[in-house]
Amino acid sequence: MKISQRDLLSIPRGRSSEVASFFVQLDDLSKNMFADLADAKPAELAWQPKRGMNTIGMLLSHCAIVDAFWAALATGAKSNSEA
C-alpha cells in the first residue's frame, strides 16, 4: 500500500501518546469511511440487511453522535453550546 500523505501530531506535554495514537487512527478511519461513501445514493443509505436492522444511514448517525461526544469530552465542554 502506497502512503500518499503523512500527518504528524504534536503531543502537548503531559498528554498521553497512546491516546494521541488512537485519535489519529480514528481520524484515518473516518477519512476512509467518508471517501468510500462519497458516491452513496439515498437508497443505499436506507438499505437494511433485514427488517428491523440498522440502515447504513443510522450507523452513520451513530458515528456522528459518538464523534460529538468524544470531541466534547476532549475539549471539556459542559453543554452543547460549548462543543
N, C-alpha and C positions, 0 to 999 in steps of 0.2 A: 504494500500500500504506500503510495507516494504522499508525503506530507506537503501540503500546499501552503500552509500558514502555521506559524508557531506563535502562540501568545505566552507572554511571561507575566506572572502575577507576583507583585511585590507584597511580601507578607509583613505587615506592621509588627514592630517589636511587641512581644507579649501575646501574639496571636498564634494559634495552632497551625502548623504546616500541614497536618493531617486534614484538618477541616478545610483549609485552602485547596488541598488536592481534590477533595470530594466536590467542592464548589466548582472547580474547573471541569471536572468530569461531567457533572450535571449540566453545565453550560454547553459543553460539547455535544452531549446527548440531545439537548433541546435544539441546538442548531441543526443537527442531523434530522431530527423529527420534523422541524419546520420545512426543511429542504425537501424531504420525502412527501410532505403534504401540500406543497405549493400548488400543485395542479389538481387537488382533490375537488370533486364536484359535490354539491349539497347532498345528492342522493347517496354518494359514497360515505359521507359523514353520518348519515342517518341509518346506514346499514347495521343490522343486528344479526349475529350468528344464529340466535334462536329468539323467539318471542320472550320478552321479559329480561333479556340480557342487555348490557350496556351497549350503546352505539359508540362509534369512534368519536363523534361529537361530544358525547357525555364524558368520555375518558379524557378528551382534550380539556373540557371544562374543569374536570377534577385536577388535571395538571396545573391549570391556571390558578386555581384556588390554593393549591399546595405551594406553588411558587410565591404567591402573595403572602401566605402565612410565614414562610421562611424569610422572605425579604423584611417583613415587619419584625420578626424575631431578631434578625441580624442587625437591624438598624435601631432597635429599642423602641419602635413606635408603640404608642399606647392605644391609639384609636385608628379607625380607617382614614381619617383626615390627615394623620401624620405619616402614613405609609407611602 
